[in-house]
């Protein structure tokens, strides 16, 4: 069984509350996405856009082992065991780079053939300058009041900096281990981008692929620079 470190923090709840407040004011969500700086997608699993008619694999319930992390989580630059590795070259540079947000990026969700019961989240820098895909996106399926758990061991050693036109990726595990929880069908996905302080920078609402099922034991990864890394968990 995989060992997952799932975090749901006070900051996540605060970010969601801020995003929900923004929505209540009547502002229409903008779709966003990105391509993370890094390796190309040639070795990545085939992904199908949300308007695809292909049906995902039959849903299975499940539950990974979970561990909590200190409130607020860890900033990129740390690793899964709580110790900080040597700072990667672009980690310092990212400190002055603006976050990828709903105003400078576009996000989309796609189905993938492998691994089963996973989706791929892609954010594309639509601006004219670099942006940073900080931390992990906050997700909520349909009208859920709590943000989706984050897989802490997926935290990269440095922030993913996204050049104009490039992308970053996050993997979404829809279900935990089989037989542990009842899956629920979901139709829409709210995606909240955050800044370096893990605070909300706007929410996008996306249509999920047909027959998408989730449970409370799934998770989303931190932003990664390539598809392979996003879908390895």
N, CA, C and O of each residue as an XYZ file, in Angstrom:
932
protein
N       0.855     -1.196      0.000
C       0.000      0.000      0.000
C       0.880      1.232      0.000
O       1.896      1.280      0.694
N       0.496      2.216     -0.769
C       1.271      3.448     -0.824
C       1.176      4.184      0.491
O       0.161      4.104      1.183
N       2.235      4.904      0.843
C       2.165      5.771      2.021
C       1.948      7.183      1.542
O       2.825      7.763      0.902
N       0.822      7.733      1.833
C       0.466      9.085      1.396
C       0.520     10.029      2.573
O       0.163      9.662      3.692
N       0.955     11.214      2.326
C       0.813     12.257      3.330
C      -0.189     13.240      2.812
O       0.113     14.034      1.921
N      -1.376     13.199      3.356
C      -2.467     14.049      2.896
C      -2.629     15.193      3.861
O      -2.706     14.974      5.070
N      -2.683     16.423      3.354
C      -2.870     17.556      4.241
C      -4.127     18.296      3.890
O      -4.392     18.580      2.722
N      -4.908     18.610      4.911
C      -6.020     19.556      4.786
C      -5.806     20.546      5.902
O      -5.943     20.195      7.073
N      -5.474     21.769      5.568
C      -5.008     22.729      6.549
C      -5.962     23.879      6.724
O      -6.887     24.095      5.941
N      -5.690     24.628      7.817
C      -6.483     25.828      8.060
C      -6.313     26.800      6.925
O      -7.258     27.508      6.578
N      -5.114     26.857      6.324
C      -4.892     27.758      5.195
C      -5.746     27.346      4.012
O      -6.276     28.196      3.297
N      -5.881     26.027      3.804
C      -6.704     25.561      2.697
C      -8.138     26.000      2.892
O      -8.788     26.477      1.963
N      -8.634     25.830      4.132
C     -10.008     26.237      4.403
C     -10.181     27.728      4.212
O     -11.195     28.190      3.689
N      -9.150     28.495      4.654
C      -9.206     29.954      4.499
C      -9.221     30.328      3.031
O      -9.961     31.219      2.614
N      -8.375     29.623      2.225
C      -8.322     29.920      0.797
C      -9.649     29.630      0.136
O     -10.116     30.397     -0.706
N     -10.271     28.495      0.526
C     -11.554     28.157     -0.066
C     -12.609     29.173      0.310
O     -13.418     29.582     -0.522
N     -12.596     29.595      1.619
C     -13.588     30.579      2.056
C     -13.450     31.862      1.256
O     -14.442     32.482      0.875
N     -12.189     32.256      1.003
C     -11.961     33.485      0.231
C     -12.469     33.328     -1.190
O     -13.064     34.242     -1.761
N     -12.215     32.117     -1.765
C     -12.662     31.892     -3.139
C     -14.171     31.878     -3.244
O     -14.745     32.405     -4.197
N     -14.829     31.253     -2.229
C     -16.285     31.195     -2.239
C     -16.887     32.588     -2.074
O     -17.916     32.914     -2.666
N     -16.204     33.418     -1.236
C     -16.670     34.789     -1.030
C     -16.587     35.565     -2.320
O     -17.474     36.351     -2.653
N     -15.475     35.327     -3.064
C     -15.283     36.012     -4.344
C     -16.381     35.626     -5.324
O     -16.878     36.457     -6.084
N     -16.759     34.319     -5.291
C     -17.804     33.851     -6.194
C     -19.137     34.475     -5.846
O     -19.924     34.825     -6.725
N     -19.392     34.616     -4.506
C     -20.670     35.165     -4.057
C     -20.862     36.587     -4.519
O     -21.996     37.033     -4.694
N     -19.775     37.308     -4.720
C     -19.870     38.704     -5.164
C     -20.361     38.794     -6.602
O     -20.640     39.889     -7.089
N     -20.469     37.683     -7.275
C     -21.044     37.708     -8.623
C     -20.024     37.661     -9.721
O     -20.385     37.707    -10.897
N     -18.710     37.566     -9.364
C     -17.700     37.549    -10.404
C     -17.686     36.216    -11.106
O     -17.699     35.170    -10.456
N     -17.661     36.237    -12.409
C     -17.617     34.994    -13.150
C     -16.227     34.428    -13.091
O     -15.241     35.143    -13.271
N     -16.149     33.116    -12.833
C     -14.844     32.456    -12.805
C     -14.266     32.396    -14.200
O     -14.968     32.198    -15.192
N     -12.994     32.569    -14.236
C     -12.324     32.450    -15.530
C     -11.625     31.100    -15.608
O     -11.052     30.622    -14.628
N     -11.680     30.507    -16.765
C     -10.974     29.244    -16.918
C      -9.485     29.524    -16.982
O      -9.078     30.529    -17.564
N      -8.647     28.646    -16.389
C      -7.215     28.878    -16.423
C      -6.443     27.605    -16.601
O      -6.992     26.512    -16.466
N      -5.168     27.737    -16.904
C      -4.369     26.548    -17.073
C      -2.933     26.917    -17.269
O      -2.627     28.108    -17.332
N      -1.994     25.933    -17.375
C      -0.610     26.257    -17.580
C       0.179     25.078    -18.072
O      -0.271     23.933    -18.027
N       1.333     25.374    -18.530
C       2.261     24.332    -18.888
C       3.511     24.578    -18.085
O       4.128     25.634    -18.225
N       3.902     23.657    -17.262
C       5.024     23.907    -16.399
C       6.308     23.834    -17.166
O       6.466     23.026    -18.081
N       7.269     24.728    -16.764
C       8.556     24.705    -17.396
C       9.190     23.370    -17.126
O       9.110     22.878    -16.000
N       9.814     22.765    -18.102
C      10.461     21.492    -17.852
C      10.341     20.595    -19.061
O      10.113     21.071    -20.172
N      10.498     19.261    -18.848
C      10.474     18.300    -19.942
C       9.194     18.376    -20.740
O       8.153     18.812    -20.248
N       9.294     17.937    -21.992
C       8.125     17.961    -22.857
C       7.210     16.804    -22.543
O       7.530     15.951    -21.715
N       6.044     16.776    -23.220
C       5.030     15.783    -22.908
C       5.186     14.493    -23.722
O       4.305     13.635    -23.680
N       6.300     14.342    -24.469
C       6.392     13.207    -25.371
C       6.349     11.873    -24.650
O       5.847     10.893    -25.201
N       6.869     11.814    -23.422
C       6.892     10.552    -22.712
C       5.708     10.402    -21.784
O       5.619      9.421    -21.045
N       4.781     11.377    -21.810
C       3.656     11.388    -20.872
C       2.542     10.473    -21.343
O       2.431     10.183    -22.535
N       1.701     10.007    -20.392
C       0.542      9.188    -20.752
C      -0.425      9.995    -21.600
O      -0.520     11.216    -21.472
N      -1.140      9.294    -22.466
C      -2.106      9.991    -23.326
C      -3.211     10.586    -22.492
O      -3.766      9.923    -21.616
N      -3.538     11.852    -22.764
C      -4.605     12.533    -22.020
C      -5.712     12.919    -22.979
O      -5.459     13.220    -24.145
N      -6.934     12.908    -22.489
C      -8.090     13.257    -23.308
C      -8.772     14.460    -22.707
O      -9.033     14.469    -21.505
N      -9.073     15.480    -23.497
C      -9.676     16.700    -22.975
C     -11.066     16.433    -22.423
O     -11.658     15.385    -22.681
N     -11.584     17.393    -21.657
C     -12.854     17.200    -20.969
C     -14.034     17.039    -21.902
O     -15.072     16.524    -21.486
N     -13.910     17.465    -23.156
C     -15.037     17.308    -24.052
C     -14.994     15.970    -24.784
O     -15.780     15.726    -25.699
N     -14.071     15.112    -24.373
C     -13.973     13.798    -24.989
C     -15.176     12.954    -24.622
O     -15.726     13.089    -23.529
N     -15.585     12.088    -25.528
C     -16.719     11.205    -25.255
C     -16.269      9.883    -24.654
O     -17.092      9.052    -24.271
N     -14.949      9.694    -24.573
C     -14.444      8.454    -24.004
C     -14.829      8.355    -22.548
O     -14.749      9.345    -21.822
N     -15.249      7.168    -22.099
C     -15.659      6.966    -20.722
C     -14.473      6.493    -19.903
O     -13.744      5.612    -20.361
N     -14.242      7.040    -18.702
C     -13.146      6.578    -17.865
C     -13.424      5.188    -17.334
O     -14.550      4.699    -17.421
N     -12.406      4.551    -16.784
C     -12.566      3.221    -16.229
C     -13.615      3.210    -15.129
O     -13.859      4.224    -14.475
N     -14.237      2.042    -14.933
C     -15.282      1.918    -13.913
C     -14.720      2.317    -12.559
O     -13.608      1.916    -12.214
N     -15.464      3.098    -11.784
C     -14.966      3.601    -10.509
C     -14.811      2.500     -9.480
O     -15.584      1.543     -9.451
N     -13.794      2.650     -8.630
C     -13.604      1.748     -7.517
C     -13.351      2.575     -6.270
O     -12.669      3.598     -6.328
N     -13.889      2.144     -5.156
C     -13.699      2.892     -3.917
C     -12.344      2.559     -3.336
O     -11.748      1.543     -3.694
N     -11.842      3.411     -2.431
C     -10.562      3.084     -1.838
C     -10.131      4.045     -0.774
O     -10.808      5.043     -0.529
N      -8.998      3.764     -0.123
C      -8.503      4.627      0.945
C      -7.019      4.514      1.161
O      -6.555      3.454      1.582
N      -6.238      5.557      0.894
C      -4.804      5.510      1.173
C      -4.552      5.793      2.640
O      -5.400      6.366      3.326
N      -3.387      5.392      3.119
C      -3.019      5.770      4.470
C      -2.801      7.277      4.484
O      -2.325      7.840      3.497
N      -3.135      7.926      5.566
C      -2.990      9.375      5.616
C      -2.185      9.803      6.823
O      -2.230      9.155      7.869
N      -1.449     10.892      6.683
C      -0.720     11.498      7.781
C      -0.913     12.994      7.690
O      -1.042     13.546      6.597
N      -0.932     13.643      8.825
C      -1.121     15.090      8.808
C       0.223     15.789      8.808
O       1.241     15.205      9.179
N       0.216     17.045      8.387
C       1.422     17.870      8.417
C       1.095     19.115      9.217
O      -0.083     19.411      9.417
N       2.093     19.858      9.684
C       1.813     21.056     10.472
C       0.907     22.015      9.725
O       0.947     22.082      8.496
N       0.091     22.756     10.455
C      -0.830     23.717      9.850
C      -0.098     24.618      8.893
O       0.971     25.142      9.204
N      -0.688     24.797      7.714
C      -0.079     25.665      6.721
C       0.747     24.895      5.720
O       1.130     25.436      4.683
N       1.034     23.603      6.022
C       1.804     22.813      5.071
C       3.236     23.293      4.984
O       3.733     23.989      5.869
N       3.905     22.898      3.875
C       5.295     23.282      3.669
C       5.420     23.970      2.323
O       4.749     23.592      1.363
N       6.261     24.962      2.250
C       6.493     25.659      0.989
C       7.356     24.796      0.092
O       8.113     23.952      0.571
N       7.243     25.003     -1.200
C       8.099     24.281     -2.123
C       9.537     24.549     -1.734
O       9.905     25.678     -1.409
N      10.341     23.514     -1.769
C      11.701     23.615     -1.285
C      11.908     22.621     -0.169
O      13.045     22.338      0.210
N      10.800     22.073      0.374
C      10.900     21.035      1.383
C      10.695     19.685      0.735
O      10.429     19.600     -0.464
N      10.821     18.602      1.542
C      10.546     17.289      1.008
C       9.570     16.569      1.904
O       9.148     17.119      2.921
N       9.200     15.356      1.553
C       8.164     14.644      2.260
C       8.468     14.325      3.705
O       7.535     14.123      4.482
N       9.761     14.268      4.116
C      10.067     13.899      5.488
C      10.170     15.104      6.402
O      10.565     14.964      7.559
N       9.822     16.290      5.906
C       9.833     17.483      6.740
C      11.169     18.194      6.761
O      11.281     19.267      7.354
N      12.195     17.623      6.124
C      13.506     18.269      6.077
C      13.649     19.020      4.773
O      13.172     18.568      3.733
N      14.300     20.160      4.826
C      14.479     20.944      3.611
C      15.752     20.529      2.899
O      16.817     20.494      3.513
N      15.661     20.214      1.606
C      16.849     19.876      0.839
C      17.589     21.148      0.477
O      17.132     22.253      0.769
N      18.728     20.984     -0.158
C      19.449     22.159     -0.621
C      18.567     22.901     -1.610
O      17.891     22.286     -2.435
N      18.578     24.211     -1.524
C      17.712     25.018     -2.375
C      18.093     24.874     -3.837
O      19.249     25.079     -4.209
N      17.119     24.523     -4.664
C      17.369     24.394     -6.094
C      17.559     25.778     -6.697
O      17.054     26.761     -6.154
N      18.288     25.873     -7.825
C      18.597     27.172     -8.427
C      17.396     28.077     -8.652
O      17.473     29.277     -8.388
N      16.267     27.516     -9.142
C      15.145     28.390     -9.458
C      14.235     28.640     -8.264
O      13.251     29.369     -8.388
N      14.546     28.043     -7.091
C      13.719     28.272     -5.915
C      13.857     29.714     -5.442
O      12.861     30.354     -5.106
N      15.104     30.236     -5.412
C      15.311     31.618     -4.997
C      14.714     32.581     -6.016
O      14.104     33.588     -5.656
N      14.898     32.256     -7.291
C      14.391     33.138     -8.342
C      12.877     33.232     -8.286
O      12.299     34.285     -8.556
N      12.230     32.108     -7.929
C      10.764     32.083     -7.920
C      10.167     33.008     -6.879
O       9.006     33.401     -6.992
N      10.948     33.363     -5.859
C      10.428     34.210     -4.789
C       9.931     35.550     -5.320
O       9.030     36.150     -4.733
N      10.501     36.024     -6.414
C      10.108     37.327     -6.965
C       9.202     37.199     -8.190
O       8.850     38.202     -8.810
N       8.826     35.971     -8.538
C       7.984     35.747     -9.710
C       6.516     35.709     -9.285
O       6.181     35.023     -8.319
N       5.636     36.426     -9.981
C       4.221     36.417     -9.609
C       3.601     35.042     -9.790
O       4.059     34.247    -10.610
N       2.565     34.771     -9.023
C       1.893     33.482     -9.093
C       1.092     33.346    -10.385
O       0.634     34.342    -10.947
N       0.926     32.123    -10.849
C       0.006     31.840    -11.951
C      -1.405     31.962    -11.385
O      -1.743     31.281    -10.417
N      -2.213     32.805    -11.966
C      -3.547     33.092    -11.445
C      -4.583     33.012    -12.565
O      -4.265     32.660    -13.701
N      -5.825     33.345    -12.223
C      -6.886     33.334    -13.229
C      -6.732     34.471    -14.237
O      -7.394     34.467    -15.275
N      -5.874     35.435    -13.947
C      -5.699     36.558    -14.866
C      -4.557     36.349    -15.860
O      -4.539     36.974    -16.920
N      -3.603     35.475    -15.525
C      -2.461     35.277    -16.428
C      -2.311     33.828    -16.874
O      -1.331     33.476    -17.530
N      -3.281     32.988    -16.519
C      -3.183     31.564    -16.839
C      -4.550     30.975    -17.155
O      -5.588     31.581    -16.890
N      -4.522     29.788    -17.724
C      -5.749     29.067    -18.017
C      -5.563     27.615    -17.603
O      -4.527     27.012    -17.883
N      -6.573     27.050    -16.932
C      -6.470     25.679    -16.439
C      -7.498     24.785    -17.108
O      -8.596     25.232    -17.440
N      -7.145     23.520    -17.307
C      -8.088     22.553    -17.864
C      -7.872     21.210    -17.171
O      -6.808     20.946    -16.610
N      -8.904     20.368    -17.221
C      -8.820     19.027    -16.641
C      -9.066     18.013    -17.747
O      -9.944     18.196    -18.590
N      -8.277     16.935    -17.733
C      -8.371     15.919    -18.783
C      -8.399     14.526    -18.176
O      -7.865     14.303    -17.090
N      -9.026     13.588    -18.884
C      -8.986     12.193    -18.477
C      -7.702     11.562    -19.018
O      -7.149     12.025    -20.016
N      -7.239     10.517    -18.363
C      -6.033      9.802    -18.799
C      -6.324      8.308    -18.792
O      -7.158      7.830    -18.023
N      -5.628      7.578    -19.656
C      -5.839      6.131    -19.718
C      -5.134      5.406    -18.576
O      -5.618      4.384    -18.091
N      -4.011      5.929    -18.158
C      -3.234      5.351    -17.061
C      -2.604      6.473    -16.243
O      -2.135      7.462    -16.807
N      -2.590      6.329    -14.921
C      -3.209      5.261    -14.131
C      -4.722      5.412    -14.088
O      -5.252      6.495    -14.338
N      -5.414      4.324    -13.771
C      -6.875      4.378    -13.746
C      -7.337      5.249    -12.584
O      -6.618      5.444    -11.604
N      -8.548      5.764    -12.719
C      -9.155      6.613    -11.683
C      -8.306      7.847    -11.370
O      -8.215      8.276    -10.219
N      -7.697      8.399    -12.392
C      -6.914      9.629    -12.265
C      -7.361     10.635    -13.329
O      -7.864     10.262    -14.389
N      -7.166     11.901    -13.021
C      -7.336     12.979    -13.985
C      -6.055     13.800    -14.010
O      -5.253     13.746    -13.078
N      -5.872     14.558    -15.081
C      -4.703     15.424    -15.208
C      -5.161     16.875    -15.247
O      -6.014     17.246    -16.053
N      -4.590     17.686    -14.375
C      -4.872     19.119    -14.353
C      -3.697     19.841    -15.007
O      -2.542     19.610    -14.649
N      -3.994     20.711    -15.961
C      -2.949     21.430    -16.695
C      -3.194     22.927    -16.608
O      -4.303     23.396    -16.863
N      -2.158     23.678    -16.247
C      -2.280     25.128    -16.209
C      -1.293     25.715    -17.212
O      -0.113     25.364    -17.207
N      -1.777     26.605    -18.068
C      -0.959     27.198    -19.133
C      -0.783     28.688    -18.881
O      -1.748     29.400    -18.604
N       0.442     29.146    -18.980
C       0.743     30.568    -18.819
C       0.298     31.291    -20.083
O       0.896     31.118    -21.144
N      -0.750     32.101    -19.971
C      -1.276     32.844    -21.121
C      -0.782     34.291    -21.139
O      -1.185     35.076    -21.997
N       0.092     34.641    -20.190
C       0.606     36.002    -20.115
C       1.872     36.202    -20.941
O       2.248     35.350    -21.747
N       2.517     37.337    -20.728
C       3.732     37.666    -21.482
C       4.993     37.561    -20.632
O       6.096     37.778    -21.134
N       4.845     37.232    -19.357
C       5.995     37.064    -18.465
C       5.858     35.762    -17.682
O       4.783     35.166    -17.633
N       6.951     35.332    -17.074
C       6.926     34.100    -16.284
C       5.940     34.207    -15.128
O       5.701     35.290    -14.594
N       5.368     33.058    -14.750
C       4.573     32.977    -13.521
C       4.974     31.696    -12.810
O       5.535     30.791    -13.428
N       4.693     31.612    -11.528
C       5.078     30.446    -10.733
C       3.836     29.681    -10.290
O       2.879     30.271     -9.788
N       3.860     28.360    -10.481
C       2.769     27.495    -10.025
C       3.106     27.065     -8.600
O       3.756     26.042     -8.386
N       2.658     27.853     -7.637
C       3.010     27.616     -6.241
C       2.175     26.500     -5.618
O       0.995     26.332     -5.928
N       2.825     25.739     -4.727
C       2.156     24.730     -3.905
C       1.321     23.766     -4.752
O       1.754     23.320     -5.815
N       0.121     23.453     -4.265
C      -0.817     22.586     -4.990
C      -2.108     23.363     -5.182
O      -2.423     24.232     -4.369
N      -2.863     23.073     -6.236
C      -4.149     23.762     -6.404
C      -5.129     23.277     -5.347
O      -5.091     22.114     -4.946
N      -6.008     24.170     -4.893
C      -7.101     23.767     -4.020
C      -8.255     23.345     -4.918
O      -8.638     24.077     -5.831
N      -8.804     22.175     -4.661
C      -9.889     21.654     -5.493
C     -11.151     21.433     -4.676
O     -11.090     21.118     -3.488
N     -12.296     21.602     -5.329
C     -13.564     21.185     -4.720
C     -14.442     20.628     -5.827
O     -14.615     21.245     -6.878
N     -14.987     19.460     -5.569
C     -15.863     18.798     -6.531
C     -17.307     19.203     -6.263
O     -17.792     19.097     -5.137
N     -17.986     19.668     -7.302
C     -19.367     20.134     -7.202
C     -19.493     21.174     -6.087
O     -18.772     22.171     -6.095
N     -20.390     20.959     -5.138
C     -20.623     21.961     -4.086
C     -19.943     21.616     -2.769
O     -20.378     22.080     -1.715
N     -18.896     20.820     -2.805
C     -18.192     20.436     -1.575
C     -17.699     21.676     -0.834
O     -17.206     22.621     -1.450
N     -17.835     21.666      0.485
C     -17.403     22.802      1.298
C     -15.951     22.680      1.750
O     -15.345     23.658      2.187
N     -15.401     21.483      1.644
C     -14.000     21.269      2.049
C     -13.136     21.082      0.807
O     -13.585     20.536     -0.201
N     -11.894     21.540      0.893
C     -10.982     21.364     -0.236
C     -10.505     19.920     -0.282
O     -10.467     19.233      0.739
N     -10.145     19.472     -1.466
C      -9.671     18.104     -1.683
C      -8.314     17.927     -1.018
O      -7.511     18.859     -1.018
N      -8.033     16.741     -0.445
C      -6.739     16.510      0.205
C      -5.565     16.674     -0.773
O      -5.703     16.439     -1.973
N      -4.425     17.076     -0.238
C      -3.192     17.236     -1.031
C      -2.206     16.134     -0.650
O      -2.012     15.843      0.531
N      -1.591     15.528     -1.656
C      -0.610     14.469     -1.437
C       0.749     15.123     -1.150
O       1.443     15.570     -2.063
N       1.108     15.167      0.128
C       2.261     15.948      0.549
C       3.588     15.439     -0.005
O       4.500     16.227     -0.255
N       3.701     14.111     -0.200
C       4.961     13.558     -0.692
C       5.237     13.919     -2.150
O       6.313     13.619     -2.666
N       4.290     14.550     -2.808
C       4.507     14.960     -4.202
C       5.165     16.330     -4.299
O       5.409     16.820     -5.402
N       5.454     16.955     -3.162
C       6.042     18.303     -3.178
C       7.408     18.292     -3.862
O       8.299     17.558     -3.435
N       7.589     19.098     -4.921
C       8.884     19.144     -5.616
C       9.909     19.904     -4.789
O       9.557     20.565     -3.812
N      11.163     19.812     -5.174
C      12.217     20.480     -4.423
C      12.300     21.966     -4.716
O      12.977     22.702     -3.999
N      11.631     22.410     -5.745
C      11.621     23.843     -6.049
C      10.317     24.210     -6.739
O       9.634     23.361     -7.312
N       9.994     25.475     -6.672
C       8.773     25.968     -7.303
C       8.849     25.785     -8.820
O       9.909     25.966     -9.420
N       7.736     25.432     -9.426
C       7.686     25.269    -10.878
C       7.426     26.630    -11.514
O       6.356     27.211    -11.332
N       8.396     27.129    -12.251
C       8.266     28.410    -12.942
C       7.805     28.152    -14.373
O       8.397     27.339    -15.084
N       6.757     28.837    -14.789
C       6.132     28.586    -16.089
C       6.346     29.778    -17.016
O       5.891     30.886    -16.733
N       7.033     29.545    -18.106
C       7.275     30.596    -19.093
C       6.014     30.824    -19.927
O       5.153     29.946    -19.985
N       5.889     31.985    -20.571
C       4.718     32.239    -21.419
C       4.505     31.113    -22.432
O       5.431     30.737    -23.151
N       3.300     30.585    -22.486
C       2.973     29.504    -23.414
C       3.279     28.124    -22.880
O       2.831     27.136    -23.461
N       4.025     28.019    -21.796
C       4.363     26.717    -21.226
C       3.343     26.294    -20.183
O       2.407     27.033    -19.878
N       3.534     25.085    -19.633
C       2.527     24.504    -18.752
C       3.121     23.874    -17.492
O       4.310     23.563    -17.425
N       2.243     23.696    -16.488
C       2.554     22.923    -15.292
C       1.415     21.932    -15.109
O       0.330     22.124    -15.659
N       1.652     20.868    -14.337
C       0.681     19.790    -14.237
C       0.485     19.338    -12.792
O       1.399     19.408    -11.971
N      -0.728     18.873    -12.505
C      -1.022     18.253    -11.214
C      -1.880     17.029    -11.466
O      -2.783     17.061    -12.302
N      -1.602     15.950    -10.749
C      -2.385     14.736    -10.896
C      -3.495     14.686     -9.862
O      -3.305     15.112     -8.722
N      -4.645     14.172    -10.249
C      -5.783     14.026     -9.339
C      -6.134     12.550     -9.228
O      -6.577     11.938    -10.200
N      -5.937     11.979     -8.045
C      -6.372     10.605     -7.781
C      -7.815     10.691     -7.292
O      -8.092     11.327     -6.275
N      -8.710     10.068     -7.996
C     -10.137     10.215     -7.694
C     -10.598      9.345     -6.535
O     -11.514      9.724     -5.805
N      -9.978      8.186     -6.357
C     -10.425      7.217     -5.355
C      -9.244      6.675     -4.562
O      -8.107      6.665     -5.034
N      -9.544      6.221     -3.333
C      -8.527      5.573     -2.524
C      -8.468      4.085     -2.850
O      -8.794      3.676     -3.964
N      -8.050      3.272     -1.868
C      -7.967      1.831     -2.084
C      -9.377      1.245     -2.213
O     -10.304      1.713     -1.552
N      -9.542      0.223     -3.060
C     -10.871     -0.364     -3.299
C     -11.544     -0.861     -2.021
O     -10.897     -1.420     -1.136
N     -12.853     -0.644     -1.948
C     -13.651     -1.189     -0.871
C     -13.674     -0.417      0.425
O     -14.274     -0.880      1.395
N     -13.045      0.744      0.481
C     -12.942      1.478      1.734
C     -13.911      2.651      1.857
O     -14.170      3.130      2.961
N     -14.438      3.107      0.746
C     -15.339      4.258      0.799
C     -16.271      4.238     -0.408
O     -15.940      3.673     -1.450
N     -17.414      4.846     -0.258
C     -18.409      4.859     -1.332
C     -18.137      6.009     -2.305
O     -18.135      7.169     -1.893
N     -17.907      5.709     -3.592
C     -17.658      6.777     -4.565
C     -18.931      7.555     -4.891
O     -20.037      7.016     -4.852
N     -18.747      8.827     -5.211
C     -19.865      9.720     -5.541
C     -19.591     10.351     -6.902
O     -18.471     10.774     -7.186
N     -20.610     10.409     -7.730
C     -20.445     11.010     -9.058
C     -20.342     12.527     -8.934
O     -21.089     13.154     -8.183
N     -19.402     13.108     -9.685
C     -19.208     14.559     -9.679
C     -19.250     15.082    -11.106
O     -18.811     14.409    -12.039
N     -19.784     16.290    -11.269
C     -19.925     16.879    -12.600
C     -19.007     18.073    -12.852
O     -18.586     18.305    -13.985
N     -18.699     18.827    -11.803
C     -17.905     20.048    -11.956
C     -16.740     20.083    -10.973
O     -16.786     19.478     -9.902
N     -15.709     20.798    -11.362
C     -14.519     20.911    -10.527
C     -14.128     22.375    -10.360
O     -13.921     23.080    -11.348
N     -14.029     22.828     -9.127
C     -13.530     24.163     -8.843
C     -12.030     24.086     -8.591
O     -11.579     23.283     -7.774
N     -11.259     24.911     -9.284
C      -9.797     24.912     -9.154
C      -9.351     26.283     -8.657
O      -9.575     27.294     -9.323
N      -8.726     26.313     -7.500
C      -8.253     27.568     -6.910
C      -6.735     27.611     -6.965
O      -6.066     26.772     -6.362
N      -6.186     28.588     -7.686
C      -4.745     28.802     -7.720
C      -4.340     29.600     -6.489
O      -5.125     30.396     -5.972
N      -3.101     29.384     -6.015
C      -2.636     30.089     -4.824
C      -1.306     30.779     -5.094
O      -0.598     30.457     -6.048
N      -0.983     31.745     -4.221
C       0.303     32.435     -4.343
C       1.330     31.765     -3.438
O       1.063     30.704     -2.875
N       2.508     32.382     -3.294
C       3.574     31.756     -2.515
C       3.225     31.636     -1.036
O       3.843     30.851     -0.317
N       2.237     32.409     -0.572
C       1.784     32.319      0.814
C       0.608     31.358      0.975
O      -0.019     31.297      2.032
N       0.319     30.608     -0.093
C      -0.768     29.635     -0.096
C      -2.132     30.298      0.059
O      -3.049     29.711      0.633
N      -2.264     31.511     -0.449
C      -3.530     32.234     -0.390
C      -4.182     32.249     -1.772
O      -3.499     32.296     -2.795
N      -5.500     32.209     -1.783
C      -6.249     32.107     -3.029
C      -5.984     33.265     -3.983
O      -5.900     34.424     -3.578
N      -5.852     32.915     -5.276
C      -5.697     33.916     -6.332
C      -6.777     33.743     -7.401
O      -6.553     34.028     -8.577
N      -7.947     33.275     -6.977
C      -9.063     33.138     -7.921
C      -9.390     31.686     -8.216
O      -8.536     30.804     -8.119
N     -10.642     31.456     -8.578
C     -11.124     30.098     -8.834
C     -11.677     29.963    -10.243
O     -12.336     30.866    -10.759
N     -11.396     28.814    -10.859
C     -11.961     28.475    -12.167
C     -12.881     27.269    -11.987
O     -12.565     26.370    -11.208
N     -13.998     27.236    -12.682
C     -14.912     26.110    -12.621
C     -14.856     25.350    -13.942
O     -15.097     25.922    -15.004
N     -14.537     24.062    -13.872
C     -14.355     23.243    -15.058
C     -15.383     22.114    -15.108
O     -15.828     21.621    -14.071
N     -15.750     21.717    -16.310
C     -16.636     20.570    -16.495
C     -15.790     19.304    -16.461
O     -14.807     19.186    -17.193
N     -16.176     18.359    -15.608
C     -15.436     17.110    -15.492
C     -15.796     16.147    -16.621
O     -16.884     16.236    -17.191
N     -14.878     15.220    -16.949
C     -15.223     14.188    -17.929
C     -16.440     13.403    -17.454
O     -16.678     13.293    -16.251
N     -17.203     12.861    -18.385
C     -18.407     12.101    -18.040
C     -18.073     10.933    -17.121
O     -17.008     10.326    -17.232
N     -19.000     10.624    -16.205
C     -18.866      9.497    -15.296
C     -17.615      9.597    -14.418
O     -16.890      8.618    -14.237
N     -17.377     10.789    -13.879
C     -16.273     10.970    -12.938
C     -16.785     10.691    -11.525
O     -17.760     11.297    -11.081
N     -16.126      9.780    -10.830
C     -16.496      9.430     -9.457
C     -15.338      9.750     -8.523
O     -14.177      9.526     -8.866
N     -15.653     10.272     -7.349
C     -14.632     10.601     -6.363
C     -15.040     10.063     -4.991
O     -16.196      9.706     -4.767
N     -14.074     10.014     -4.088
C     -14.387      9.770     -2.688
C     -13.462     10.636     -1.845
O     -12.586     11.317     -2.378
N     -13.652     10.611     -0.545
C     -12.892     11.492      0.342
C     -11.459     11.033      0.539
O     -10.696     11.690      1.248
N     -11.076      9.926     -0.070
C      -9.741      9.376      0.126
C      -8.822      9.620     -1.061
O      -7.679      9.165     -1.069
N      -9.320     10.340     -2.064
C      -8.471     10.704     -3.188
C      -7.598     11.890     -2.810
O      -7.610     12.326     -1.659
N      -6.834     12.419     -3.775
C      -5.937     13.542     -3.482
C      -5.501     14.226     -4.768
O      -5.697     13.705     -5.866
N      -4.909     15.397     -4.610
C      -4.293     16.119     -5.722
C      -2.819     16.320     -5.385
O      -2.470     16.478     -4.215
N      -1.954     16.316     -6.390
C      -0.524     16.513     -6.154
C      -0.163     17.998     -6.198
O      -0.972     18.839     -6.589
N       1.054     18.295     -5.794
C       1.620     19.621     -6.025
C       1.799     19.800     -7.532
O       1.812     18.829     -8.289
N       1.936     21.063     -7.953
C       2.232     21.333     -9.356
C       3.589     20.747     -9.723
O       4.550     20.855     -8.960
N       3.659     20.127    -10.896
C       4.877     19.494    -11.391
C       5.253     20.090    -12.747
O       4.434     20.720    -13.416
N       6.509     19.875    -13.133
C       6.976     20.434    -14.408
C       6.706     19.531    -15.600
O       6.881     19.947    -16.745
N       6.277     18.288    -15.341
C       5.983     17.372    -16.452
C       4.844     16.430    -16.076
O       4.559     16.216    -14.897
N       4.202     15.876    -17.096
C       3.037     15.013    -16.899
C       3.399     13.755    -16.137
O       2.658     13.324    -15.253
N       4.539     13.161    -16.474
C       4.954     11.918    -15.841
C       5.026     12.052    -14.326
O       4.563     11.176    -13.596
N       5.607     13.149    -13.857
C       5.736     13.372    -12.421
C       4.381     13.580    -11.773
O       4.170     13.157    -10.636
N       3.460     14.222    -12.472
C       2.141     14.494    -11.923
C       1.311     13.219    -11.766
O       0.461     13.139    -10.879
N       1.552     12.228    -12.618
C       0.725     11.024    -12.610
C       1.421      9.803    -12.006
O       0.935      8.682    -12.150
N       2.538     10.009    -11.341
C       3.269      8.879    -10.789
C       2.761      8.448     -9.413
O       3.219      7.437     -8.882
N       1.819      9.199     -8.823
C       1.370      8.889     -7.460
C       0.028      8.177     -7.458
O      -0.492      7.845     -6.394
